[in-house]
Amino acid sequence: RAGAKGAQSPRIQNEQLWFEPGITWNVVASYLRAREMPQGAIFGHKAPLIRPLRWVKWLSHLSLLVLMNSDVLDFMLRTFLGSRMMVEVGDVRRLVIPVFSTEQKQALESFATRAISAKQSEDARKNGESLAKIEKELNDYVRNLYSIPRSARLWVVR
């Protein structure tokens, strides 16, 4: 009985966030692979959206995007926060993100733009910078940010 006292009715939530750009990932996946969600797209419960708060100047959406694609954050999520096959919004929100200096933020943004360009070249079957090379450099850089020695194995059961 719609409208009856105590009856529940559906309600639309978070309309102010619809069509805003951000970062998304597949909730069900064996690897965390974040990607940019463009302006005008809409998110859902199986491909959620996250973005830095507007007032946080030391973390841009590109630096968060590239950080989420690092082995270090995948390891933290799978080992300490989430499960092997599911990555929920709450898990991502609990990730430890250091406060970056301007130089660190710019370095992460550079990794992001290089990786996006390399992926676009790869998809277009054009010669470009190696995505694998960029990922290795990124993973070394992020290990350094988190003071994780290169000798430490970040092993996740897949």
BELGICOR-V79097 format. One record per residue. PHI is phi in whole degrees, -180 to 180 (NA if undefined). Layout:
# BELGICOR-V79097
{{PHI} {PHI}}
This chain:
# BELGICOR-V79097
{{NA} {-62} {86} {-70} {-59} {88} {-74} {-91} {-129} {-66} {-141} {-86} {-117} {55} {-58} {-66} {-95} {-62} {68} {-89} {-73} {-179} {-122} {-127} {-157} {-82} {-66} {-101} {-168} {-86} {-130} {-82} {-130} {-84} {-146} {-77} {-105} {-75} {-55} {97} {-87} {-126} {-101} {-144} {-75} {-96} {-140} {-71} {-131} {-140} {-156} {-65} {-64} {-59} {-84} {-87} {-82} {-85} {-133} {-95} {-66} {-70} {-68} {-68} {-58} {-70} {-63} {-67} {-94} {-88} {-63} {-63} {-70} {-61} {-62} {-60} {-63} {-71} {-90} {-113} {-114} {-118} {-116} {-67} {-116} {-130} {-127} {-91} {-57} {-60} {-65} {-65} {-65} {-90} {-62} {-86} {-116} {-69} {-80} {-87} {-74} {-59} {-65} {-65} {-60} {-65} {-63} {-64} {-63} {-65} {-58} {-63} {-66} {-64} {-66} {-62} {-63} {-64} {-66} {-64} {-64} {-61} {-64} {-87} {59} {-109} {-74} {-161} {-65} {-71} {-64} {-62} {-65} {-63} {-62} {-65} {-60} {-60} {-62} {-64} {-64} {-69} {-57} {-65} {-58} {-96} {56} {-103} {-64} {-62} {-74} {-72} {-88} {-99} {-106} {-123} {-69} {-109}}
